[in-house]
Amino acid sequence: MKIVLLVPDGVAVRNYIYSDFIQELHQANFEVVLYHQIPTPAIQEIKKIQGDLITAYYRIPDFKERFISRILRESIAYARLLQNSNKLQNNTIMLFWNGKSKTFKRKVLLRISELLGFCFSKNYSWILKLENWYEASILKHPTTKIIKAELAKINPDYILNLHQRAVTTAPIIALAKKKGIKNGTVIFSWDNIPKARLLSKYDSYFVWSDLMKSEMELLYPEIKAETIKVVGTPQFEFYFKVQFQLSKEEFFTTYNLDINKKTVCFSANDASSPYEALYLEDLCESLMRIEEPNRPQILFRKCPVDVSNRFDVVLNKYHHLVISINPEWRIASDLENSFTEIYPSFSDISLLVNTVLHSDVVVNLGSTMAHDFAVYNKPCLYLNYDPVNPSTFKVKDVYGFQHFKSMAEIVPVGWINNRLDFKDKIQQALDDSETTGPDRLQWMQKIVKHPLQNNSQNLAQEISILCTSV
């Protein structure tokens, strides 16, 4: 059997292509083909890691939506956000609509989309019609002729999309359905379903948990429950592999950390969270009030796709306190502004594993890193205050997002509710980790199917069953 993996960006490389998923597909007798839109250096690194387990590589043709297709897609998103916010009784869902624009053309497009989306949101069946119109519109795009020829050449038994939001994969899936090729998608992250960016409809959907499945059944009632498969996600499997782990002595020596000090990891979000540098500065100022012999050090890891210099002033000011270890992600030189040109090196897996393994607590603003640390049963402190007032970016909106409803009735993290909290809350987490977010393992079990080590196998086995079923 032959499976095509759609890889529209570098994040999918880390979570799936570097994982055991490829090996599991091979053991299930699949020939694996990558249909991708990532740079040549990333492909070269994948070949070093996976060798002949991936038999062929095809580049996804450039696909630029026509104006009417873009309006249809954005109208669908706006209509579904309105529907989702109503169904879930959660107004923060509308914050996922990016209605701002610097160009006149985009402003016009968004205003038209908002008007159409509002009208079509009044009847769910109208949204489904919009989705059919969108699929029909992209099937008329000239690029589909190239894709059609390539699919005929590859002749796959199954197509799996590794990122359901990518626009470039929509015509591929549309053609696959037209040709009767079985297909599916992973739902990429724990917060993706309410965001209304499921661009295509598939034969099967692979989700992290029962919680995610129930959410999808509610928000997409046209999707049959039996097509939603709970398989987990491979991204946490690396933490269980000894080959990625260094001794504490080796890791601390390599990155000039003090082995005699406790370590606080500050993991930053991307530029959509504008006050990360202020949070880091508040943390630094607070820890400086602790006497030097007892003062923990800060290991700073910025978001891999954040290429800004917004932390430089703080890092220079507190260079004696903060050790900045940049994620080992690469940016292809030819198209630096394209997200598809950013990809992780394989070495970053070990860097992340050891950052979590050898840090004592993590501090961040609502990041998935809380789950990474939970793998090793380590505490997380969530930032829960606005460092700037008045501000259009409100931290209460962040924790109002639907995926944080999974914390109801449990205490999986500790909270930094103001800048004066840092010193005591961090000291408490370092002295007695079980008192900070004691329910972190319970939360992790709600978010991701356990055991975590089996998730690549789960996904490969489900696809194998689907391919052999009549």
C-alpha positions in Angstrom: 0.0 0.0 0.0 1.1 3.5 -0.7 0.4 6.5 1.6 1.0 10.2 0.7 1.7 12.5 3.6 0.9 16.1 3.0 3.5 18.3 4.7 2.6 22.0 4.2 5.0 23.4 6.8 7.9 22.8 9.2 5.8 22.2 12.3 4.4 19.0 10.8 8.0 17.8 10.3 8.8 17.9 14.0 5.6 16.3 15.2 5.2 13.6 12.6 8.1 13.2 10.1 10.8 13.0 12.8 8.7 10.8 15.0 8.2 7.0 15.1 5.2 7.4 12.8 7.2 6.8 9.7 8.6 3.6 11.1 5.2 2.5 12.2 3.8 3.0 8.7 6.7 1.0 7.3 6.0 -1.8 9.7 2.4 -1.7 8.5 3.6 -2.3 5.0 3.1 1.2 3.7 5.3 2.8 1.0 5.6 6.4 2.2 5.6 9.4 -0.1 6.0 13.0 1.0 4.0 15.7 -0.8 5.4 18.8 0.7 6.0 22.5 0.6 9.1 22.8 2.8 12.6 23.9 1.8 15.3 21.7 0.3 17.5 21.8 3.5 14.6 20.3 5.4 14.2 17.5 2.9 17.9 16.8 3.2 17.6 16.5 6.9 14.6 14.2 6.7 16.5 11.9 4.3 19.3 11.7 6.9 16.9 10.7 9.6 14.4 8.5 7.8 16.6 7.1 5.0 14.8 4.9 2.5 11.7 4.7 4.8 10.4 7.5 2.6 10.5 6.5 -1.0 9.7 9.7 -2.9 9.3 13.4 -2.5 7.0 15.7 -4.5 6.7 19.4 -4.1 3.1 20.8 -3.7 2.6 23.2 -6.6 2.2 26.9 -5.7 -1.5 27.6 -5.2 -2.9 31.1 -4.8 -6.6 31.3 -4.3 -8.7 33.4 -6.6 -10.5 36.3 -5.0 -13.9 34.6 -5.0 -12.4 31.4 -3.4 -10.8 33.5 -0.7 -14.1 35.3 0.1 -15.8 32.0 0.3 -13.2 30.5 2.7 -13.2 33.6 5.0 -17.0 33.7 4.9 -17.1 30.1 6.0 -14.6 30.8 8.8 -16.6 33.8 10.1 -19.9 32.0 9.9 -18.5 29.0 11.8 -16.9 31.2 14.5 -20.3 32.8 15.1 -21.9 29.3 15.2 -19.2 28.0 17.5 -19.3 30.9 19.9 -23.1 30.4 20.2 -23.0 26.6 20.6 -20.3 26.8 23.2 -21.5 30.0 24.8 -18.0 31.4 24.6 -17.5 34.9 23.1 -13.7 34.5 23.1 -14.0 32.3 20.1 -14.6 35.4 18.0 -11.1 36.6 18.8 -9.8 34.0 16.3 -11.2 36.2 13.6 -8.5 38.4 12.3 -10.5 41.3 10.9 -7.6 43.8 10.8 -5.8 44.7 7.6 -3.3 47.2 6.4 -4.3 47.0 2.7 -7.4 48.3 1.1 -7.9 45.1 -0.9 -7.8 42.9 2.1 -10.1 45.3 4.1 -12.7 44.9 1.3 -12.3 41.1 1.3 -12.7 40.9 5.0 -15.8 43.2 5.1 -17.5 41.2 2.4 -16.6 37.9 4.2 -18.0 39.2 7.4 -21.3 40.3 5.8 -21.7 36.9 3.9 -20.5 35.0 7.0 -23.0 36.7 9.2 -25.9 36.0 6.8 -25.0 32.4 6.2 -24.5 31.7 10.0 -28.2 32.0 10.5 -28.7 28.5 9.0 -26.2 25.7 9.4 -27.2 24.1 6.1 -26.2 27.4 4.4 -22.7 27.0 5.8 -22.5 23.6 4.3 -23.5 25.0 0.9 -20.7 27.6 1.2 -18.2 24.8 1.8 -19.4 23.0 -1.3 -19.1 26.2 -3.3 -15.6 26.7 -2.0 -14.5 23.2 -3.0 -16.1 23.6 -6.4 -14.3 26.9 -6.9 -10.8 25.5 -6.1 -11.4 22.5 -8.4 -11.5 25.0 -11.3 -8.1 26.4 -10.4 -5.4 25.8 -13.1 -3.1 24.3 -10.4 -5.4 21.3 -10.1 -4.3 20.0 -13.5 -0.7 19.7 -12.2 -1.9 18.0 -9.0 -4.2 15.7 -10.9 -1.3 14.5 -13.0 1.0 14.0 -10.0 -1.6 12.0 -8.1 -2.1 9.8 -11.1 1.7 9.2 -11.2 1.9 8.5 -7.5 -1.3 6.4 -7.4 -1.7 6.4 -3.6 -4.0 4.2 -1.5 -4.3 6.9 1.1 -3.6 10.6 1.6 -3.0 12.0 5.1 -2.9 15.7 5.7 -0.6 16.7 8.5 -2.0 20.2 9.0 -5.7 20.7 8.4 -5.4 24.5 8.2 -3.1 24.8 5.2 -4.7 26.3 2.2 -2.3 24.6 -0.2 -3.6 21.2 0.7 -7.3 22.0 -0.1 -7.1 21.3 -3.9 -5.2 18.0 -3.3 -7.9 16.8 -0.9 -10.7 18.0 -3.3 -9.1 16.0 -6.2 -8.5 13.0 -4.0 -12.2 12.8 -3.1 -13.2 13.2 -6.7 -10.9 10.3 -7.7 -12.1 8.1 -4.8 -8.7 8.1 -3.0 -9.2 7.4 0.7 -8.1 10.4 2.9 -7.8 11.8 6.3 -6.4 14.5 8.4 -4.8 14.9 11.8 -6.3 17.7 13.9 -3.0 19.4 14.6 -3.3 20.9 18.1 -5.5 20.8 21.1 -7.0 24.2 20.4 -7.7 23.9 16.7 -11.3 22.7 16.4 -13.2 25.8 17.6 -11.1 28.0 15.4 -13.2 27.1 12.3 -10.2 26.4 10.0 -11.0 22.9 8.9 -10.7 23.8 5.2 -11.7 20.4 3.7 -13.9 17.5 4.6 -12.3 14.1 4.9 -13.1 10.4 5.1 -11.5 10.3 8.6 -10.3 12.6 11.3 -7.6 11.8 13.8 -7.8 13.6 17.1 -5.9 13.8 20.4 -8.6 12.7 22.9 -12.2 11.8 23.6 -12.6 15.4 24.7 -11.6 16.6 21.2 -13.8 14.1 19.6 -16.9 15.2 21.5 -16.0 18.8 20.6 -15.8 18.0 16.9 -19.1 16.1 17.0 -20.8 19.1 18.5 -19.3 21.7 16.1 -19.4 19.6 13.0 -22.6 17.6 13.3 -22.5 16.6 9.6 -19.3 14.5 10.3 -20.2 11.0 11.4 -18.9 10.0 14.8 -17.4 6.8 13.6 -15.0 8.7 11.2 -13.4 10.6 14.2 -10.6 8.4 15.5 -9.0 9.0 18.9 -5.3 8.3 18.4 -3.4 10.9 20.4 -0.4 12.8 19.0 3.2 11.7 18.4 4.8 14.9 19.7 5.2 13.7 23.3 6.8 10.4 22.4 10.3 11.9 22.2 10.4 12.4 26.0 10.5 8.7 26.6 13.5 8.0 24.3 16.8 7.7 26.1 18.8 8.6 22.9 17.5 12.2 23.2 18.5 12.6 26.8 21.7 14.0 28.1 22.9 13.8 31.7 22.3 17.0 33.7 26.1 17.6 33.9 26.5 17.4 30.1 23.5 19.6 29.4 24.4 22.2 31.9 28.1 22.3 30.8 27.2 22.6 27.2 24.9 25.6 27.7 26.8 27.3 30.6 24.1 26.6 33.2 25.0 26.4 36.9 24.4 22.8 38.1 24.2 24.0 41.7 21.2 26.2 41.1 17.5 25.4 40.5 16.3 26.2 37.0 13.2 28.1 35.9 12.3 27.7 32.3 10.6 30.7 30.7 9.0 29.5 27.4 7.8 32.4 25.2 4.9 32.5 22.8 5.0 33.9 19.3 4.5 37.5 18.4 0.7 37.3 18.7 1.4 37.6 22.4 2.8 41.1 22.5 4.0 41.4 26.1 6.3 38.4 26.5 9.4 40.5 27.1 7.6 42.4 29.9 6.7 39.2 31.6 10.3 38.0 31.3 11.5 41.3 32.8 9.1 41.0 35.7 10.3 37.5 36.4 13.9 38.6 36.4 13.3 41.6 38.7 11.5 39.3 41.1 14.2 36.6 41.2 16.9 39.3 41.8 15.2 39.9 45.2 16.3 36.4 46.2 19.7 36.2 47.9 22.3 35.1 45.3 23.2 31.7 46.9 19.5 30.6 46.7 18.5 32.4 43.5 17.4 30.1 40.7 18.6 30.7 37.2 16.3 31.2 34.2 16.5 29.1 31.1 14.9 31.1 28.3 13.4 29.4 25.3 11.7 31.6 22.8 9.0 30.4 20.3 10.7 28.7 17.4 8.9 30.8 14.8 9.6 34.1 16.5 12.4 35.8 14.6 12.0 39.1 16.4 14.6 40.8 18.6 12.0 41.9 21.2 13.8 40.1 24.1 17.2 41.5 23.5 17.1 44.4 25.9 16.0 42.2 28.8 18.4 39.4 28.0 21.3 41.9 27.9 20.2 43.5 31.1 20.0 40.2 33.0 22.7 38.3 31.2 24.0 37.0 34.5 20.6 35.5 35.5 19.2 34.3 32.2 20.7 31.7 29.9 19.0 32.0 26.5 19.0 28.8 24.5 17.6 29.4 21.1 15.5 26.6 19.5 17.4 24.9 16.7 15.0 25.8 13.9 16.3 26.9 10.5 15.1 29.6 8.1 15.8 28.9 4.4 17.5 31.9 3.0 15.5 32.4 -0.2 12.1 33.2 1.3 12.7 34.3 4.9 9.2 35.8 5.4 7.4 32.6 4.5 6.2 30.4 7.3 6.7 27.3 5.1 10.5 28.1 5.0 10.9 27.7 8.8 11.6 24.2 9.9 13.0 22.3 12.9 16.4 20.6 12.9 16.4 17.1 14.3 18.8 18.3 17.0 16.1 20.5 18.4 14.2 17.5 19.7 17.0 16.7 22.1 17.4 20.3 23.0 13.7 20.5 24.0 13.7 17.1 25.8 16.7 18.2 27.9 15.2 21.6 28.6 12.2 20.0 30.1 14.1 17.1 31.7 16.6 19.4 33.6 14.4 22.4 34.4 12.5 22.4 37.7 9.4 24.5 36.7 8.1 26.3 33.6 6.6 29.7 33.4 4.5 30.9 30.4 1.3 32.4 29.1 -1.1 29.5 28.4 1.4 27.4 26.5 1.3 23.7 25.6 4.6 23.5 27.4 2.5 22.8 30.5 1.8 19.4 29.0 5.5 18.9 28.0 6.5 19.4 31.6 3.6 17.2 32.8 5.2 14.3 30.9 8.0 14.4 33.5 5.5 15.3 36.3 6.9 18.8 36.6 5.0 22.0 37.6 3.9 24.9 35.4 3.0 28.4 36.4 0.7 30.3 34.0 1.0 34.0 33.8 -2.3 35.6 34.6 -2.1 39.4 34.6 -1.9 42.2 32.2 1.6 43.9 32.3 0.2 46.9 30.4 -3.0 48.8 31.2 -5.0 49.8 29.3 -4.4 47.0 26.8 -6.2 45.6 23.8 -4.6 42.2 24.6 -6.3 40.9 27.7 -4.9 37.8 29.5 -8.4 36.9 30.7 -9.4 36.4 27.0 -6.5 33.9 26.7 -7.8 31.7 29.5 -11.3 32.2 28.3 -10.5 30.2 25.1 -12.4 26.9 24.8 -9.4 24.6 25.3 -8.9 25.9 28.8 -12.4 24.8 29.8 -10.7 21.4 30.2 -9.2 22.7 33.4 -12.6 22.9 35.1 -12.8 21.4 38.5 -9.1 20.5 38.6 -5.9 22.4 39.5 -3.3 21.5 36.8 -1.2 24.6 37.0 -0.2 27.3 39.4 -1.0 31.0 38.7 1.0 34.2 38.7 -1.8 36.7 39.2 0.5 39.8 39.5 4.1 40.6 39.2 4.5 40.4 43.0 3.6 36.7 42.9 6.7 35.5 41.1 9.1 35.1 44.1 6.7 33.2 46.4 5.0 31.1 43.7 8.3 30.0 42.2 9.9 29.3 45.5 6.9 27.1 46.4 7.1 25.2 43.1 10.8 24.6 43.7 10.5 23.6 47.3 7.4 21.3 46.9 6.5 20.7 43.3 3.3 18.7 44.2 1.6 21.8 45.6 1.8 23.6 42.3 -0.7 22.3 39.8 -1.2 18.9 41.6 -3.7 17.7 39.0 -1.3 18.2 36.0 -1.2 14.5 35.2 -5.0 14.3 35.3 -5.3 17.2 32.9 -2.7 15.6 30.6 -4.8 12.4 30.5 -7.9 14.5 29.4 -5.9 16.3 26.7 -4.0 13.4 25.1 -4.7 9.7 24.7 -2.5 7.5 27.0 -0.1 5.8 27.0 1.7 8.6 25.2 4.3 6.2 23.8 1.8 4.4 21.7 0.4 7.3 19.7 2.4 6.9 16.5 1.4 3.2 16.5 -2.3 4.1 17.1 -2.3 6.4 14.1 -0.6 4.0 11.7 -2.8 1.1 12.8 -6.0 3.1 12.3 -4.9 4.1 8.8 -4.0 0.5 8.0 -7.4 -0.7 9.0 -9.1 2.0 6.9 -7.0 1.1 3.9 -7.9 -2.6 4.1 -11.6 -2.1 4.8 -14.1 -2.4 2.0 
